[in-house]
Amino acid sequence: MALSFLARERSVAAPGYSRWLVPPAALAIHLSIGQAYAFSVFKNPLLALHAANGGAWNQKEVGYIFSIAIAFLGISAALFGAWLEKAGPRRAMFYAAICFASGFFVAAVGAQLHSIVLIYLGYGVIGGIGLGLGYISPVSTLIKWFPDRPGLSTGLAIMGFGGGAMIGGPLASNLMAHFKAHGQAVIPMTFLAMGVLYFIFMMYGVFTIRVPAPGWKPEGYVPSEKHSALISSHNVDVTTAWKTPQFFLLWIVLCTNVTAGIGILEQASPMIQDLFKGTIGPAAAVGFVGLLSLFNMGGRFFWAAVSDYIGRKGTYFCFFTIGAILYFLLPKIHTVGAFVGVACLLLSMYGGGFATIPAYLKDLFGGYNVSAIHGRVLTAWSTAGIVGPLIVNGILDHYVAIGRPKAQAYPIILHIMCALLVVGFLANLMIRPVAEKYWMQEKTA
């Protein structure tokens, strides 16, 4: 068959293959789909595009594009997680590339026709499915390659998604400037170009990903006999994990952490321009988005690696205590440097939460169905992707409607995010080991 190279058995690593060749394949996918985090760069141009043609899209309507994409990320991850365990990462990565690129192409048509519904369908629905498939495809593979460092491995897998805006933001900005200078349709042409470029880059991951041979272990690896109470030596299958209190507590933990982070990230470019009007312009705001992306990416690697030493529960304790304090203080900061520094630290913990959650799941439920369980818990991200922007854009639109400066809305927004982290703190505090009644009868490696 023409697509037989996608079969799982065709991607099994040969003897002597270095596991350190796998992370670059994962990064190729995650750096591409992480472009979604740079969506705020498109918000003002989309509003201006429609206004120039007599339309009147508002912040909330444009914000829905990002929300739909994140919603379908979680939905597709939940639906296809169990399928991925059987089909293998190469096939999932290939389909992710098809959907992600196609989403840009459909969105380009929508921008050309000034149809926000088509942009929702393209960037949101089709592109969001690509996000979900691409996001979960390398995770279980890297956990299998790095059984000695599950936190580090998931950090390696997921750090690229956080760094996607570092590439996607400047790329989109430069492409828009290029097409504008040549008198072409700015946003449609930018969407088309990005779809082509990202598809090509994602194909590198498709062709280079490898899975370990059955029974493979790192040279000299001996499973530790020392376990914390939260690290189980037993496995729980995905249908059973769905029914445990630990699953729902972790769902709340992820949802609250993500909702708070998205509150900054989805509105990053307009927010810093609103708060420091006259000091920060569009070009500097793009730089801010890129810096947040850098810390989002670095936090995924740093905090996930730290979690191998202080535990996943301890790591989330840091996120929720430090994060709540910083969100409370952020509206009181009136210097650009301090504001940027605090925002970057917050985004490092936001990214760290994503990278730590797969290892947290492996600790509690074992490695047997970790991709499928991870896919289902990512519905928390879908929820956060809707709730976070709704909170932010809804409050901003209200302030605009009553004639007040948007800058006055941000203290309320950031204090709501602080309250959400308190809820996450309580959920994390309640997590206990999974009860024996949920374990699989036969342990499966």
C-alpha positions as CSV (number, residue, x, y, z in Angstrom):
1,M,0.0,0.0,0.0
2,A,1.1,3.6,-0.7
3,L,1.0,4.5,3.0
4,S,2.5,1.3,4.3
5,F,5.5,3.2,5.6
6,L,3.2,4.6,8.3
7,A,2.7,1.2,9.9
8,R,3.9,0.9,13.4
9,E,6.1,-2.1,12.6
10,R,8.0,0.0,10.0
11,S,9.1,2.4,12.6
12,V,10.6,0.0,15.1
13,A,14.2,1.0,15.9
14,A,17.0,-1.3,14.9
15,P,19.5,-2.6,17.5
16,G,22.0,0.1,18.6
17,Y,19.7,3.0,17.7
18,S,20.3,6.0,20.0
19,R,17.2,7.1,21.9
20,W,18.5,10.7,21.8
21,L,17.6,10.8,18.1
22,V,13.9,10.6,19.0
23,P,13.4,14.0,20.8
24,P,14.2,15.9,17.6
25,A,11.4,14.1,15.8
26,A,9.0,15.0,18.6
27,L,10.2,18.6,18.5
28,A,9.6,18.9,14.7
29,I,5.9,18.2,15.4
30,H,5.5,20.2,18.6
31,L,7.4,23.3,17.3
32,S,5.0,23.3,14.4
33,I,1.7,22.9,16.1
34,G,2.8,25.2,18.9
35,Q,2.2,28.0,16.4
36,A,-1.2,28.1,18.0
37,Y,0.3,29.9,20.9
38,A,1.2,32.8,18.6
39,F,-2.4,33.3,17.6
40,S,-2.6,36.7,19.4
41,V,-0.4,38.1,16.7
42,F,-3.4,37.7,14.3
43,K,-6.0,39.2,16.5
44,N,-5.6,42.9,15.7
45,P,-4.9,42.3,12.0
46,L,-8.1,40.2,11.7
47,L,-10.1,42.9,13.5
48,A,-8.6,45.5,11.2
49,L,-9.2,43.4,8.1
50,H,-12.9,43.0,8.7
51,A,-13.3,46.6,9.8
52,A,-11.7,47.8,6.6
53,N,-14.5,46.0,4.7
54,G,-17.3,47.4,6.7
55,G,-17.5,44.6,9.2
56,A,-17.5,44.6,13.0
57,W,-16.0,41.5,14.5
58,N,-15.3,41.9,18.2
59,Q,-12.6,40.6,20.6
60,K,-14.8,37.7,21.7
61,E,-15.6,36.5,18.1
62,V,-12.0,36.5,17.1
63,G,-11.0,34.9,20.4
64,Y,-13.3,32.0,19.6
65,I,-10.9,30.9,16.8
66,F,-8.2,30.1,19.3
67,S,-10.7,28.6,21.7
68,I,-12.2,26.2,19.1
69,A,-8.7,25.1,18.1
70,I,-7.8,24.2,21.7
71,A,-11.2,22.6,22.3
72,F,-10.7,20.3,19.3
73,L,-7.1,19.6,20.5
74,G,-8.6,18.0,23.6
75,I,-11.5,16.4,21.9
76,S,-9.3,14.7,19.3
77,A,-6.7,13.7,21.8
78,A,-9.4,12.0,23.9
79,L,-11.0,10.3,21.0
80,F,-7.8,9.1,19.3
81,G,-5.6,8.4,22.3
82,A,-6.4,4.7,22.4
83,W,-6.2,4.4,18.6
84,L,-2.7,5.9,18.8
85,E,-1.5,3.1,21.1
86,K,-2.2,0.6,18.3
87,A,-1.5,2.7,15.2
88,G,1.9,4.1,16.4
89,P,3.3,7.6,16.4
90,R,4.3,7.8,12.8
91,R,0.8,7.4,11.4
92,A,-0.6,9.9,14.0
93,M,2.1,12.5,13.1
94,F,1.3,12.2,9.4
95,Y,-2.4,12.7,9.9
96,A,-1.6,15.6,12.3
97,A,0.4,17.3,9.5
98,I,-2.4,16.8,7.0
99,C,-5.0,18.3,9.3
100,F,-2.8,21.2,10.6
101,A,-1.8,22.3,7.1
102,S,-5.3,21.9,5.8
103,G,-6.6,24.1,8.6
104,F,-4.4,26.9,7.4
105,F,-5.6,26.5,3.9
106,V,-9.3,26.6,4.8
107,A,-8.7,29.6,7.1
108,A,-7.0,31.4,4.2
109,V,-10.2,31.0,2.2
110,G,-12.2,32.3,5.1
111,A,-10.0,35.3,5.5
112,Q,-10.3,36.1,1.8
113,L,-14.1,35.8,1.9
114,H,-14.3,37.6,5.3
115,S,-16.1,34.5,6.7
116,I,-15.3,33.9,10.3
117,V,-17.2,30.7,10.1
118,L,-14.7,29.3,7.6
119,I,-11.9,30.5,9.8
120,Y,-13.5,28.6,12.7
121,L,-13.7,25.5,10.6
122,G,-10.2,25.7,9.2
123,Y,-7.9,27.0,12.0
124,G,-10.3,25.9,14.8
125,V,-11.8,22.5,13.9
126,I,-9.5,21.0,11.2
127,G,-6.4,22.6,12.6
128,G,-7.4,21.7,16.1
129,I,-7.7,18.0,15.2
130,G,-4.2,18.3,13.9
131,L,-3.1,19.9,17.2
132,G,-4.6,17.0,19.2
133,L,-3.1,14.2,17.1
134,G,0.3,15.9,17.0
135,Y,0.3,16.7,20.7
136,I,-0.1,13.2,22.0
137,S,1.7,11.3,19.3
138,P,5.3,11.5,20.7
139,V,4.4,11.4,24.5
140,S,4.1,7.6,25.2
141,T,6.9,6.9,22.7
142,L,9.4,9.1,24.6
143,I,8.2,7.7,28.0
144,K,9.1,4.2,26.6
145,W,12.5,5.4,25.5
146,F,13.2,7.1,28.8
147,P,11.8,4.9,31.6
148,D,14.5,6.1,33.9
149,R,13.5,9.8,33.5
150,P,9.7,10.0,32.7
151,G,9.5,13.7,33.7
152,L,12.5,14.6,31.6
153,S,11.2,12.6,28.6
154,T,7.8,14.3,28.7
155,G,9.5,17.7,29.0
156,L,11.5,16.8,25.9
157,A,8.3,15.8,24.1
158,I,6.2,18.8,25.0
159,M,8.7,21.7,25.3
160,G,8.5,22.3,21.5
161,F,4.8,23.1,21.8
162,G,5.6,25.9,24.2
163,G,8.3,27.2,21.9
164,G,6.1,27.2,18.8
165,A,5.1,30.8,19.3
166,M,8.8,31.8,19.3
167,I,8.9,30.7,15.7
168,G,5.3,31.3,14.7
169,G,5.0,34.8,16.0
170,P,7.9,36.4,14.1
171,L,7.2,34.2,11.1
172,A,3.6,35.4,10.9
173,S,4.6,39.0,11.5
174,N,7.3,38.9,8.8
175,L,5.0,37.2,6.3
176,M,2.3,39.7,6.9
177,A,4.7,42.6,6.4
178,H,6.1,41.0,3.2
179,F,2.7,40.4,1.6
180,K,1.5,43.9,2.6
181,A,4.6,45.5,1.0
182,H,3.8,43.6,-2.2
183,G,0.1,44.6,-2.2
184,Q,-1.2,41.1,-1.7
185,A,-4.0,39.8,0.5
186,V,-2.1,39.8,3.8
187,I,-3.8,37.3,6.0
188,P,-4.9,34.8,3.4
189,M,-1.4,34.7,1.8
190,T,0.2,34.4,5.3
191,F,-2.1,31.5,6.2
192,L,-1.3,29.7,2.9
193,A,2.5,30.2,3.3
194,M,2.4,28.9,6.9
195,G,0.4,25.9,6.0
196,V,3.0,24.8,3.4
197,L,6.0,25.6,5.6
198,Y,4.7,23.7,8.6
199,F,3.6,20.7,6.6
200,I,7.2,20.3,5.2
201,F,8.7,20.7,8.7
202,M,6.3,18.2,10.2
203,M,7.3,15.6,7.6
204,Y,10.8,15.5,9.2
205,G,9.2,14.2,12.4
206,V,7.0,11.7,10.5
207,F,10.0,10.1,8.7
208,T,12.5,10.1,11.6
209,I,10.3,8.9,14.6
210,R,11.1,5.5,15.9
211,V,9.6,3.2,18.6
212,P,11.7,0.9,20.8
213,A,11.7,-2.8,20.1
214,P,9.5,-4.9,22.4
215,G,11.4,-5.5,25.7
216,W,14.0,-2.8,25.1
217,K,15.5,-1.1,28.1
218,P,18.3,1.5,28.4
219,E,21.7,0.0,28.9
220,G,22.3,-0.6,32.6
221,Y,18.8,0.4,33.5
222,V,17.5,-1.2,36.7
223,P,14.0,-0.1,37.9
224,S,14.3,1.7,41.3
225,E,13.0,-0.3,44.3
226,K,12.3,3.0,46.0
227,H,8.9,4.4,45.3
228,S,7.0,7.3,46.7
229,A,3.4,6.6,47.7
230,L,2.1,8.1,44.5
231,I,4.3,6.1,42.1
232,S,2.5,2.8,41.4
233,S,4.1,-0.4,40.1
234,H,0.7,-1.5,38.8
235,N,-1.2,-0.5,35.7
236,V,-4.7,0.9,35.2
237,D,-6.4,0.7,31.8
238,V,-7.9,3.8,30.3
239,T,-11.6,2.8,30.8
240,T,-11.0,2.2,34.5
241,A,-8.8,5.3,35.0
242,W,-11.6,7.4,33.7
243,K,-13.7,6.3,36.8
244,T,-11.1,7.1,39.5
245,P,-11.2,10.2,41.7
246,Q,-7.5,10.7,40.8
247,F,-8.4,11.2,37.2
248,F,-10.9,14.0,37.9
249,L,-8.7,15.7,40.5
250,L,-5.9,15.8,37.9
251,W,-8.4,17.1,35.4
252,I,-9.1,20.0,37.7
253,V,-5.4,20.5,38.4
254,L,-4.7,20.8,34.6
255,C,-7.8,22.9,33.8
256,T,-7.1,25.5,36.4
257,N,-3.4,25.8,35.6
258,V,-4.1,26.1,31.9
259,T,-7.0,28.5,32.2
260,A,-4.8,30.9,34.2
261,G,-2.0,30.7,31.7
262,I,-4.2,31.1,28.7
263,G,-5.5,34.3,30.3
264,I,-2.1,35.8,29.6
265,L,-1.1,33.9,26.5
266,E,-4.2,34.3,24.3
267,Q,-4.2,38.1,24.9
268,A,-0.5,38.7,25.3
269,S,0.1,41.0,22.3
270,P,-2.9,43.3,22.8
271,M,-2.6,43.2,26.6
272,I,0.9,44.6,26.9
273,Q,0.0,47.3,24.4
274,D,-3.1,48.2,26.4
275,L,-1.2,48.3,29.7
276,F,1.8,50.3,28.4
277,K,0.1,52.4,25.8
278,G,2.6,54.7,24.1
279,T,5.6,52.6,25.4
280,I,4.9,49.2,23.8
281,G,4.0,49.1,20.1
282,P,3.1,46.1,17.8
283,A,6.7,45.2,17.1
284,A,7.7,45.1,20.8
285,A,4.5,43.2,21.5
286,V,5.6,40.5,19.0
287,G,8.9,40.3,21.0
288,F,6.9,39.9,24.2
289,V,5.0,37.0,22.7
290,G,8.2,35.4,21.6
291,L,9.7,35.8,25.1
292,L,6.7,34.3,26.7
293,S,7.0,31.4,24.2
294,L,10.7,30.9,25.2
295,F,9.8,30.7,28.9
296,N,6.8,28.5,28.1
297,M,9.1,26.1,26.3
298,G,11.9,26.3,28.8
299,G,9.5,25.8,31.7
300,R,8.3,22.6,30.1
301,F,11.8,21.1,30.1
302,F,12.9,22.6,33.4
303,W,9.9,21.9,35.6
304,A,9.4,18.4,34.1
305,A,13.0,17.5,34.9
306,V,12.7,19.0,38.4
307,S,9.6,16.8,39.0
308,D,11.8,13.7,38.7
309,Y,13.4,14.9,41.9
310,I,10.7,16.6,44.0
311,G,7.7,14.6,42.6
312,R,4.8,15.7,40.5
313,K,2.6,16.7,43.4
314,G,5.4,18.9,44.8
315,T,6.0,20.5,41.4
316,Y,2.3,21.4,41.1
317,F,2.4,22.7,44.7
318,C,5.0,25.2,43.5
319,F,2.9,26.2,40.5
320,F,-0.2,26.9,42.5
321,T,1.4,28.7,45.5
322,I,3.9,30.9,43.6
323,G,1.5,31.4,40.7
324,A,-1.4,32.5,42.8
325,I,0.8,35.1,44.5
326,L,2.2,36.4,41.2
327,Y,-1.2,36.7,39.5
328,F,-2.4,38.7,42.5
329,L,0.6,41.0,42.4
330,L,0.8,41.4,38.6
331,P,-1.8,44.2,38.2
332,K,0.2,46.3,40.8
333,I,3.3,46.2,38.6
334,H,3.8,49.4,36.5
335,T,7.2,49.0,35.0
336,V,7.7,47.1,31.7
337,G,10.7,45.1,32.8
338,A,9.1,43.8,36.0
339,F,5.8,43.0,34.3
340,V,7.6,41.0,31.6
341,G,9.7,39.2,34.1
342,V,6.7,38.1,36.2
343,A,4.7,37.1,33.1
344,C,7.6,35.0,31.9
345,L,7.9,33.2,35.2
346,L,4.1,32.5,35.2
347,L,4.3,31.1,31.6
348,S,7.2,28.9,32.6
349,M,4.9,27.3,35.2
350,Y,2.0,27.1,32.8
351,G,4.2,25.2,30.3
352,G,5.7,23.1,33.1
353,G,2.2,21.9,34.0
354,F,1.7,20.5,30.6
355,A,5.0,18.7,30.6
356,T,4.5,17.3,34.1
357,I,1.0,15.9,33.7
358,P,1.9,12.8,31.5
359,A,4.5,11.7,34.1
360,Y,2.0,12.4,36.9
361,L,-0.4,10.1,35.0
362,K,2.2,7.4,34.6
363,D,3.0,7.6,38.3
364,L,-0.6,7.0,39.3
365,F,-1.9,4.7,36.5
366,G,1.3,3.0,35.2
367,G,2.6,3.2,31.6
368,Y,0.2,0.7,29.9
369,N,-2.4,3.1,28.6
370,V,-0.6,6.4,29.3
371,S,-1.3,8.0,25.9
372,A,-5.0,7.2,26.0
373,I,-5.4,8.5,29.6
374,H,-3.3,11.6,28.7
375,G,-5.6,12.2,25.7
376,R,-8.7,12.1,27.9
377,V,-7.3,14.3,30.6
378,L,-6.5,16.9,27.8
379,T,-10.2,17.6,27.6
380,A,-9.3,19.8,30.6
381,W,-7.2,21.9,28.2
382,S,-10.2,22.0,25.8
383,T,-12.4,23.4,28.6
384,A,-9.7,25.9,29.6
385,G,-9.2,27.0,26.0
386,I,-12.9,28.0,25.9
387,V,-13.2,29.3,29.5
388,G,-10.0,31.3,29.6
389,P,-10.6,33.4,26.5
390,L,-14.3,33.8,27.4
391,I,-13.3,35.3,30.7
392,V,-10.7,37.6,29.2
393,N,-12.5,38.7,26.1
394,G,-15.9,38.9,27.8
395,I,-14.6,41.3,30.4
396,L,-12.6,43.3,27.8
397,D,-15.7,43.7,25.6
398,H,-17.7,44.8,28.6
399,Y,-15.3,47.5,29.4
400,V,-15.2,48.7,25.8
401,A,-19.1,48.7,25.7
402,I,-19.3,50.9,28.7
403,G,-16.6,53.3,27.4
404,R,-13.9,52.5,29.9
405,P,-10.2,51.9,29.0
406,K,-9.3,48.2,28.4
407,A,-6.3,48.6,30.7
408,Q,-8.7,48.9,33.7
409,A,-10.1,45.4,33.0
410,Y,-6.9,43.5,33.5
411,P,-6.7,43.6,37.3
412,I,-10.1,41.9,37.5
413,I,-9.0,39.3,34.9
414,L,-5.7,38.5,36.7
415,H,-7.4,38.2,40.1
416,I,-9.8,35.7,38.7
417,M,-6.8,33.7,37.5
418,C,-5.4,33.9,41.0
419,A,-8.6,32.4,42.4
420,L,-8.5,29.6,39.9
421,L,-5.1,28.6,41.0
422,V,-6.3,28.3,44.6
423,V,-8.9,25.8,43.4
424,G,-6.1,23.9,41.6
425,F,-4.0,23.9,44.8
426,L,-6.9,22.2,46.7
427,A,-7.4,19.6,44.0
428,N,-3.7,18.7,44.0
429,L,-3.7,18.5,47.8
430,M,-6.4,15.8,47.7
431,I,-4.6,13.4,45.3
432,R,-3.8,10.0,46.8
433,P,-2.5,6.7,45.4
434,V,-4.9,4.8,43.2
435,A,-6.8,2.1,45.1
436,E,-6.0,-1.5,44.5
437,K,-9.5,-2.2,43.2
438,Y,-8.7,-0.3,40.0
439,W,-5.4,-2.2,39.2
440,M,-5.2,-4.5,36.2
441,Q,-5.1,-8.1,37.2
442,E,-2.0,-8.8,35.1
443,K,0.8,-6.3,35.1
444,T,1.7,-5.2,31.5
445,A,4.9,-3.5,30.7
